[in-house]
Amino acid sequence: MADDTKQRLIDAAGEIFAEKGYEAASIRDICQRADANLAAVNYHFGEKRQLYVAAVRHAQCCRQEDVPFPEWPADMPAIDRLRAFIETMFARMLAGQRPRWHLEIMLRELARPTEACAAVVEDYIRPMANTLRGILRDLLPDGMSEEQRWMIGFSIVGQILFYYVHQPVIRLLIGHAGIETFPLDQLADHVTRFTLAAIGAGPAVIRSPSAVGSLS
């Protein structure tokens, strides 16, 4: 029963934080929606801020659990690992049937980071960054600086994040279907080809997809 109350509080808090933002959300409203008493927040989380951090971490954790990174064979080519990494990231951000508030609270946190952002970085984002850095280590020249490697990694993730963060803009630009216009495998192929072309490891993007070896 205690665990059920804790999860109800996280779900209710996530919905209200996503709707109103941290400052405008009230513990009373959260408890009313969760069908819990005010003391339950103090018992499980200590304070409103820690409840917010728990809601943000839960939203991110669910996406990771829904779409885990696959186990890649040791001899898998770096280009194929890059494509698999990008597809996994797209699936985590755009696929699944999780509640809408998971996306909305993460968008709020990205726009106005709090201490919850630091927790998400250490628990979820840094391991993904290390995976991407390992892939790029095999794709990029040995003499490239760490700063350049980081910037290339950020550029890859930035392309993916665009489709995650700017879904309302995409919908306004291309119609009601919005992001659903683009199948996930098509998005993954595009970002992979764009990246490989940019680092000199693949043909120009405007060439036929069949020209990209194992991505065809």
N, C-alpha and C positions, 0 to 999 in steps of 0.2 A: 504493500500500500504506500509506503514511504517513497519508493522509487517511482511509483505511478504519479504521485503528487509532484515530485520533482520534475518529471518529464512534462506533466501538464503545465507547470509553471514556465518551463523553457518554451514550450510551443505557444502558449498565450503571450508570453513576453515577446517572443520573436515576431508574432503578428503585430502587436501594438507598437513595438520599436520600429518595425518596418513601415507602419502606417504613419506614425507621428514623429519619429525621431526620438532620441534618448531623452532630451530635456522635457518634451511635452508628455511623454509616457508617465503614467502614475502607477505606483505599486497597487493602489486600491483597484484601479481598472484591470490590471493584470490578474490580481487575485480573484476578482469577480468573474473574469472570463475563464480562469482555470478552475473555478469552483473550489478555491482553497482559502484558508484564513491568512491574515496578514503575518502572523507569526511564522508561517511556513517559509516565507522568503528569507527571513532571518535565520531560520533553522538550516535551510539547505544552502544558502548562498551568502549569508551575512549582510549583504547590502544590495542596493539596486545596481550599482556598477558591476558587481560580480555576476549578477543575474544577466546583465547585458553581455558580458564577456562569454558567459556560458551559452547564450543564444547564438552569438556569432560563431563560436567554435563548433556548436552543434550543426549549424547550417553548412559549414565547410566540411566537417567530418562526414556528413551524410553523402556528400558528393564523392568523396574519396572512397567510401565504402561501396557506393553504387557502381563505380567504375574504377577498380584497382588497376595499377599498371600490370601488364602481362609479364610473365617470366620469359625473358629473351634468351635464346640459345647463345652460348659464348662466342660462336663464330658468325653471328648475325651481322651483316654489313652495317656500317654506321649510317648509311643513307636510309636503309630500311628501319633502323632504330629511330632515326629522326622522324620518319613518316609515322611510325607507331606512336611515338611520344606525342606528336601534334594531334593525331586522331584521338588519343586518350584524353588530352586536354580539352579538345572540342566536346567530346562526349560528356566529360565531367561538367562542363559549363552549360551545355545546351540540351543534353538528353535527359531522360528520366522523368519521373512523375512526382518529384518532391513538391511540397507546398510552395506557392509563389513567394511567401515571405523569405524563404531561403535566399533567393536571388536579390530581393529588394533590400534586405538588411546588409548583404555583402556590398551592394552598390553604395549604400549609405556609408558603410565603413571605409570603402575605397575613396569616397569623396571627402570624408572628414575622419581621418584615422584617429583611433583612441588606443589605449593599452591593449584592447582586444586585437588590434592589428599585429602587435608584437607577438602575441601568443599564437596567432594563426601563421605568422611567418615561421616561427621556430618549429611548430608542430607539423605543418603541412607544406608550406611554400619552399622552405630551405631544402628539404629532401628532394622535391621536384627540381629545384635549381641545380642541385648536385647531379641528378640524373642527366639533365640537359648538358651540363658542363662536361660530363664524361663523354657524351656523344660528340660534342663539338671538339673535344680534345683529339678525337680520331679523325675529324673532318678538316680541321684548320691547320695551317702551317705551324711548325714547332716554334718559329721565331716570333709568333704573334704575342703581343703583350696581354696580360690578364685583363687590363682595362678594355682592350678591343674585344676579347672573348666575352666579357660581361655585356658589352654593348650589343654584340651580335645576338647573344641570348635574350636580352631585353627586347630586341627588335622582333624576334620570333614570337615571344610571348605577347608583345604588343599587338601583333597582327591577330592573334587569337582573341585577346581581350576586347578588341574592337567589336567583334560580333557578340560578345557577352554584355559589355557595358552599354553599347549604343543600340540595343534592340529597338527602343522607341523611335530613334532617328531612322534606322533602316526601314521600319514599317512606314514612316511618313514618306520616305523617298521612293520606295518601290511598291507600296501598296499594302493592303491589310495582312497578307500572308507573312510579310516581313522576313525574318530569318528562316522561316520554314521553306522559303523559296529555294534555299541552297541545301542539298543533302550533305550530311556530315562528311561523307567520304570525298565529296567534291571540294568542300572547304579544306579538308586536310591535304588533298592533292595540290590545291592551289598554293597554300602557304608553304608546303614543302618545296614545290618547284620554284616559287618566288625566292625562297631562302637559298636554295642550291644555286640558282642563277646569280644571286647577289654575292655569294662567297666564291664564285668561280668553280663550283663543283657540279654544275649542270648547265644545260642549254638555256637560251633565252626563253622567257615565259611565253612569248608569242608563238613559239614553235609548237608543233603538234605534240600532244601529251605522249604519243607513242615513242617520241624521241628520248624520253627520260627513263631509259633502261628499266630497272626493277619497279618503277612507279607506273609503268604502262599497264 
